[in-house]
Amino acid sequence: MASNKEFVFRKAEKNDLKVVVEMIQELADFEKMSDGPQLTEEDLLRDSGLEGGPQYCHIYVLDLKETDKVSTIGYAICFFSYSTWQGKSYFLEDIYVKPAYRGIGAGGRMFREVAAKAKEFGCKRVDFHVLSWNPASKFYQKMGATDLTEAEQWHFYRLQEQQLDILSKELNK
């Protein structure tokens, strides 16, 4: 790494979405869920509001500016959620730094930037989930995050599309 480098955290633009989709796949490969990602650049374009429609998520990228080049080295995807205890909150769906750029402060910079965005938007908290085996858990704890499964016995549940179909159809019986 060149010593003359600078991180730039910014909202993703249309021309960033190809590299974001590639990094989403890299994250899925790391999480041992290579077949998981189903999103396309078009999905991200539509859902991020970059085409002018409703904005369901915020996509950010982290660029590394070095003396002679600029590289996009990470991304974060967030969206608003709501807590009946605290009000508006920010959910961090993904945060990812390419492996070659880990250990230089990029992850810490992105995490702090997401926290600052949450404050800017008037959110009371940032929520996210982490696989139990992911070594990033130590990083998040170092940044001040609380593991709710341990501290409050909260478990994260999900209904997948197939179950949504089944439950919806039960209404029409």
C-alpha positions in Angstrom: 0.0 0.0 0.0 1.3 3.4 -0.8 1.7 5.7 2.1 -0.1 8.6 0.3 -3.6 7.2 0.5 -7.0 8.5 1.5 -10.4 6.9 2.1 -13.5 8.4 0.5 -16.9 7.1 1.7 -19.7 8.1 -0.6 -23.1 7.2 -1.8 -22.9 4.7 -4.7 -23.7 5.9 -8.2 -25.1 3.9 -11.1 -21.6 3.1 -12.4 -20.6 1.6 -9.0 -23.3 -1.1 -9.0 -21.3 -3.6 -11.1 -18.5 -3.7 -8.5 -21.0 -3.7 -5.7 -22.6 -6.8 -7.1 -19.2 -8.4 -7.4 -18.4 -7.6 -3.8 -21.8 -9.0 -2.7 -20.8 -12.3 -4.3 -17.4 -12.1 -2.6 -19.1 -11.7 0.7 -21.4 -14.6 0.0 -18.4 -16.8 -0.9 -16.7 -15.8 2.4 -19.9 -16.6 4.3 -20.0 -20.0 2.6 -23.3 -19.1 0.8 -22.1 -18.7 -2.7 -25.6 -19.5 -4.2 -27.3 -16.9 -1.9 -27.1 -13.6 -3.9 -30.0 -13.3 -6.3 -29.7 -9.5 -6.9 -28.7 -7.9 -10.2 -27.3 -4.5 -10.9 -30.8 -3.6 -12.2 -32.3 -4.6 -8.8 -29.9 -2.4 -6.9 -30.5 0.4 -9.3 -34.2 0.2 -8.8 -34.2 -0.4 -5.0 -31.6 2.3 -4.3 -33.7 5.1 -5.8 -30.9 5.9 -8.2 -33.4 5.9 -11.1 -35.7 8.3 -9.2 -38.2 5.7 -7.8 -38.7 4.8 -4.2 -35.5 4.3 -2.2 -35.6 1.0 -0.2 -31.9 1.0 0.6 -28.8 3.2 0.8 -25.8 1.9 -0.9 -22.4 3.3 0.0 -18.9 2.6 -1.3 -15.5 3.2 0.1 -12.8 4.3 -2.4 -9.1 4.3 -1.7 -7.4 7.2 -3.3 -3.7 6.6 -3.8 -1.2 8.8 -5.6 -1.8 7.3 -9.0 -5.3 5.7 -8.8 -8.7 5.3 -7.2 -10.0 1.9 -6.3 -13.4 1.0 -4.8 -12.5 -1.4 -2.0 -15.7 -1.8 0.0 -19.4 -1.2 0.3 -22.2 -0.9 2.8 -25.9 -1.4 2.3 -28.3 0.1 4.9 -32.0 0.8 5.2 -34.4 2.3 7.8 -36.2 0.2 10.3 -38.3 1.1 13.2 -38.2 0.3 16.9 -41.3 0.7 19.1 -38.9 1.4 21.9 -36.7 4.0 20.3 -38.1 5.0 17.0 -36.3 5.3 13.7 -33.2 3.0 13.4 -30.7 2.1 10.7 -30.2 -1.5 9.7 -26.8 -2.4 8.3 -27.5 -5.2 5.9 -23.9 -5.6 4.6 -20.5 -4.1 5.3 -17.6 -5.5 3.3 -14.0 -4.7 2.6 -12.1 -6.6 -0.1 -9.6 -8.9 1.6 -6.5 -7.2 0.0 -7.5 -4.0 1.8 -8.2 -5.3 5.3 -6.1 -4.2 8.2 -5.5 -0.7 7.0 -8.5 0.9 8.8 -11.0 0.7 5.9 -13.6 -1.3 7.9 -13.4 1.0 10.9 -13.7 4.0 8.6 -16.9 2.5 6.9 -18.4 1.5 10.2 -17.9 5.0 11.7 -19.3 6.5 8.5 -22.5 4.4 8.7 -22.8 5.4 12.4 -22.5 9.1 11.3 -25.1 8.6 8.6 -27.5 7.1 11.2 -27.0 10.1 13.4 -27.5 12.4 10.4 -30.8 10.7 9.6 -32.0 11.0 13.3 -31.7 7.3 14.0 -31.4 6.2 17.6 -29.4 3.0 16.8 -27.8 0.8 14.2 -28.8 -2.8 14.0 -27.0 -5.6 12.1 -26.5 -9.4 12.3 -23.2 -11.4 12.1 -22.7 -15.1 11.6 -21.5 -16.7 14.8 -18.2 -17.9 13.3 -17.3 -14.6 11.7 -14.1 -13.2 13.2 -15.6 -9.7 12.5 -17.6 -10.1 15.7 -14.5 -9.1 17.7 -14.2 -5.9 15.6 -17.9 -5.0 16.2 -17.5 -5.5 19.9 -14.4 -3.4 19.9 -16.5 -0.7 18.1 -19.0 -0.8 21.0 -21.7 -3.1 19.5 -23.7 -5.4 21.9 -24.4 -9.0 21.0 -28.1 -9.1 21.7 -28.2 -12.9 21.5 -25.9 -13.0 24.5 -27.0 -9.9 26.3 -30.8 -9.9 25.9 -31.5 -13.4 24.5 -32.9 -11.9 21.2 -32.8 -14.3 18.2 -33.0 -13.1 14.6 -35.7 -14.9 12.6 -36.7 -14.8 9.0 -39.6 -15.8 6.8 -38.4 -16.7 3.3 -40.5 -16.0 0.1 -41.9 -19.6 0.0 -43.2 -19.3 3.6 -44.7 -15.8 2.8 -46.6 -17.5 -0.1 -47.9 -20.2 2.2 -49.0 -17.8 4.9 -50.6 -15.4 2.4 -52.6 -18.2 0.8 -53.9 -19.3 4.2 -55.7 -16.0 4.3 -57.8 -17.0 1.3 -59.0 -20.3 2.7 
